[in-house]
Amino acid sequence: MAHVWKCSGLRWSDDGPVLVWSGGRRSALGWGKRVGFVVVEGGVRECVGARGHACPARAPVSGRSTGARCEECARLDRAHSVAADTMADDPRPYHVYLAWFGPGMVKVGITAVERGPARLREQGAVCFSWLGAGPLMAARRAEELLRAALGVPDRIPYGQKRLVRSALPATPAERAAEVRELQALAVTLGGWPESLVPEPCQPVDHVGLFGLDGTPAAVGEVAGLVPGGVVSGELVAAAGPDLHLATRRGVVVLDTRLLPGWELVAAGSGEEGQLNVPVREFETPQDGLF
């Protein structure tokens, strides 16, 4: 009987993406590596629980959900989180950053200084720069200031990020231009929190780490997993939670947040390049977005 696996998600190391499995096993991924699995036939996707605890109801969740949690566990997971503004007394220092995902796509955000660039890699930021560092609430005020004064959003949908990855400007300088421009404006704003120490603009480019240089344009994205579904392809790039896989249908993006909650087995050699799960095709030509 084939060994059954349960995926805990994708993590980023300094060397690239790593798939993490329940039990702690890790699979480092490299360009050209085959990624292939089959969703166990007759299986049901179960809620992954919250904050290290299993879902008491073992509730079923949609195969199209990137959260992999039932409503109650999603609420518990979000409670006491920085994102929900319920940790105002967190003593750790925080970075404020500007992250760029493609032309016209810049967001502002915060992350604990101790996490380094991990949050940026998890979001799929093609380029980023630190704005400053300081206490959590000062970082939050700076984030709000940029949203209000410069109209910089704090979220960009993953669907938009995926569409532009194969049409990025060619050089790091071009990719950093919008970040530099916004950072120059940000440091001149009135109301900058005194306890937040500004940092010089030093853009970090992730194109090499993500393998996006010369990546073939993706033709679509996996819309969800289903029992008995097969996903198999050669890894050509990765960004954030997304794996860009070369399949028989062309390059298709797999959001690894769709994996947790399913029971998976390794795909066989005869299933190489196969893809028989729902795929949402990209309708907009990628070279016509701008």
C-alpha positions in Angstrom: 0.0 0.0 0.0 1.3 3.4 -1.0 2.5 5.7 1.9 -0.1 8.4 2.6 1.2 12.0 3.2 -0.4 15.1 4.6 1.1 18.4 3.6 1.5 21.2 6.2 2.4 23.9 3.6 5.3 25.5 1.8 8.1 27.3 3.6 11.0 29.3 2.3 14.7 28.8 3.2 17.6 30.9 2.0 18.1 28.2 -0.7 14.5 28.1 -2.0 11.1 26.5 -1.3 10.5 23.6 1.0 7.4 21.5 1.3 6.6 20.5 4.9 4.7 17.4 5.8 2.9 16.3 8.9 5.4 14.7 11.3 8.0 17.3 10.4 9.5 15.8 7.2 10.7 18.4 4.7 11.2 18.2 1.0 13.5 20.8 -0.5 12.4 21.8 -4.0 14.7 22.8 -6.9 14.2 23.8 -10.5 13.7 20.8 -12.7 12.5 18.7 -9.8 9.4 16.6 -10.4 6.4 17.4 -8.1 3.7 14.7 -8.3 0.9 13.5 -6.1 -2.5 11.9 -6.3 -5.3 12.8 -3.9 -6.6 9.6 -2.2 -9.7 8.3 -4.0 -12.8 8.6 -1.8 -11.1 11.0 0.6 -12.5 14.1 2.2 -10.6 17.2 2.9 -10.6 17.8 6.7 -10.1 21.1 8.6 -6.4 21.4 9.7 -7.4 22.9 13.1 -6.0 26.0 14.7 -2.9 27.1 16.7 -1.5 23.6 16.9 -4.7 21.9 17.9 -6.7 19.5 15.8 -10.2 20.5 14.7 -12.5 18.9 17.3 -15.3 18.4 14.7 -12.9 17.1 12.0 -15.0 19.3 9.8 -14.9 18.9 6.0 -13.7 22.0 4.1 -13.9 22.9 0.4 -11.3 21.7 -2.0 -11.1 25.2 -3.4 -10.3 26.9 0.0 -6.8 28.2 0.5 -7.4 28.4 4.3 -8.1 24.7 4.9 -10.0 25.6 8.1 -13.6 25.4 9.1 -15.3 28.7 10.2 -14.7 28.1 13.9 -11.0 27.1 13.5 -10.4 30.0 11.2 -11.7 32.4 13.9 -9.5 30.8 16.6 -6.5 30.9 14.3 -7.0 34.6 13.6 -7.5 35.5 17.3 -4.4 36.8 19.1 -2.7 37.5 15.8 -0.8 40.6 14.7 -2.9 40.8 11.6 -6.1 41.0 13.7 -4.6 43.8 15.9 -5.1 41.8 19.1 -1.4 41.8 20.2 -0.9 45.4 20.9 1.4 44.5 23.9 3.8 42.4 21.7 7.3 43.6 22.9 9.1 42.5 19.8 10.5 45.1 17.3 8.8 45.2 13.9 9.8 46.1 10.4 7.6 48.2 8.1 8.3 47.3 4.5 7.3 48.1 0.9 6.8 45.1 -1.3 6.6 45.1 -5.1 4.9 42.3 -7.1 4.8 43.8 -10.6 4.2 47.2 -12.3 1.7 49.2 -10.3 1.5 46.6 -7.5 3.2 47.8 -4.3 1.9 47.1 -0.8 2.9 48.2 2.7 3.1 45.7 5.5 4.8 44.8 8.8 6.7 41.8 10.0 8.6 40.9 13.2 12.3 41.9 12.8 13.3 38.4 14.0 11.6 36.8 11.0 13.9 38.6 8.5 12.7 38.4 4.9 10.6 35.3 5.4 7.3 37.1 5.3 8.2 38.7 2.0 9.1 35.4 0.4 5.9 33.9 1.7 3.9 36.6 0.0 5.8 36.3 -3.3 7.3 39.8 -3.2 9.5 40.1 -6.3 11.3 43.1 -4.7 11.1 44.8 -1.3 12.7 47.3 0.9 12.6 48.0 4.7 11.1 51.3 5.6 11.9 51.4 9.3 11.9 49.4 12.5 10.4 49.9 15.9 7.6 48.9 18.4 4.5 47.2 17.0 2.1 50.0 17.4 4.6 52.5 15.8 4.9 50.1 12.9 1.1 49.9 12.6 0.8 53.7 12.6 3.4 54.0 9.8 1.5 51.4 7.8 -1.7 53.4 8.2 0.0 56.6 7.3 1.2 55.2 4.0 -2.3 53.9 3.2 -3.9 57.2 4.0 -1.4 59.6 2.6 -0.1 57.7 -0.4 -2.9 55.3 -1.2 -0.6 52.3 -0.8 -2.7 49.1 -0.1 -1.9 46.5 2.6 -3.1 43.6 0.4 -2.8 42.5 -3.2 -4.7 39.5 -4.4 -2.6 36.4 -5.4 -4.5 36.2 -8.7 -3.1 39.6 -9.7 0.4 38.6 -8.7 0.3 35.4 -10.8 -0.7 37.2 -14.0 2.4 39.4 -14.1 5.2 37.1 -13.1 6.2 36.2 -16.7 6.1 39.9 -17.8 8.3 41.5 -15.2 10.8 44.3 -16.1 14.2 42.8 -17.1 16.6 44.4 -14.6 16.7 44.7 -10.8 16.9 48.5 -11.1 13.7 48.6 -13.1 11.9 46.3 -10.7 13.0 48.5 -7.7 12.0 51.8 -9.3 8.5 52.1 -7.8 9.7 51.0 -4.4 12.4 53.7 -4.4 10.0 56.4 -5.5 7.4 55.5 -2.8 10.1 55.2 -0.1 11.4 58.7 -0.9 7.9 60.0 -0.5 7.2 58.0 2.7 10.1 59.4 4.7 8.9 63.0 4.0 5.4 62.5 5.4 4.3 64.4 8.4 3.1 62.1 11.3 5.9 59.6 11.0 6.1 57.8 14.4 9.0 59.1 16.4 9.8 55.6 17.8 10.1 54.1 14.4 13.7 54.3 13.1 13.8 54.9 9.3 16.0 52.7 7.3 17.8 53.5 4.0 16.3 52.3 0.8 18.1 49.1 -0.1 15.8 47.0 -2.4 16.1 43.2 -2.3 15.3 41.4 -5.5 13.8 37.9 -5.4 13.7 37.0 -9.1 16.7 34.7 -8.8 15.5 33.1 -5.6 12.0 32.5 -7.2 13.5 31.3 -10.5 11.4 33.8 -12.4 14.1 34.9 -14.9 12.9 33.7 -18.3 10.0 31.6 -16.8 7.5 30.5 -19.4 4.1 32.2 -19.1 1.6 30.2 -17.0 -1.5 29.2 -18.9 -3.7 28.8 -15.8 -3.9 27.9 -12.1 -5.2 24.9 -10.2 -8.7 25.9 -8.9 -9.0 23.2 -6.3 -8.2 19.5 -5.6 -10.6 16.6 -5.8 -10.5 13.0 -4.7 -8.6 10.9 -7.2 -7.1 14.0 -8.7 -3.5 13.9 -10.1 -1.1 16.8 -10.2 2.3 16.1 -11.7 4.9 18.4 -13.3 8.4 19.8 -13.4 9.1 22.7 -11.1 10.2 25.8 -13.2 9.6 28.6 -10.6 8.0 29.3 -7.3 6.9 32.5 -5.5 5.1 32.8 -2.2 2.9 29.7 -1.8 2.8 29.1 -5.6 4.6 26.4 -7.5 4.9 26.9 -11.3 4.7 23.4 -12.8 5.4 22.4 -16.4 2.7 19.9 -17.3 1.2 18.4 -20.4 -1.1 21.4 -20.5 1.7 23.9 -20.3 2.9 25.7 -17.2 0.2 25.7 -14.5 0.4 27.4 -11.1 -0.3 25.3 -8.0 -1.1 27.2 -4.8 0.2 24.9 -2.1 -2.3 26.3 0.3 -4.8 24.0 -1.5 -2.9 20.9 -0.2 -3.3 20.8 3.6 -6.3 18.7 4.8 -6.0 16.1 2.0 -4.5 12.7 2.1 -1.9 12.4 -0.7 0.1 9.6 -2.3 3.1 9.9 -4.7 2.2 10.0 -8.4 3.5 7.1 -10.5 5.9 7.3 -13.3 3.1 6.8 -15.8 1.4 10.0 -14.5 4.3 12.3 -15.3 3.0 15.7 -16.5 -0.6 14.7 -15.8 -3.1 17.2 -14.5 -6.7 16.1 -14.0 -7.9 18.6 -11.4 -10.0 21.7 -12.0 -7.8 24.4 -13.7 -8.8 28.0 -14.1 -7.3 29.3 -17.4 -5.8 32.8 -17.5 -8.0 34.7 -19.9 -6.0 38.0 -20.1 -2.9 37.8 -22.3 0.0 38.4 -20.0 1.7 40.8 -22.4 -1.4 42.9 -22.7 -1.9 43.8 -19.0 -0.3 47.2 -19.3 
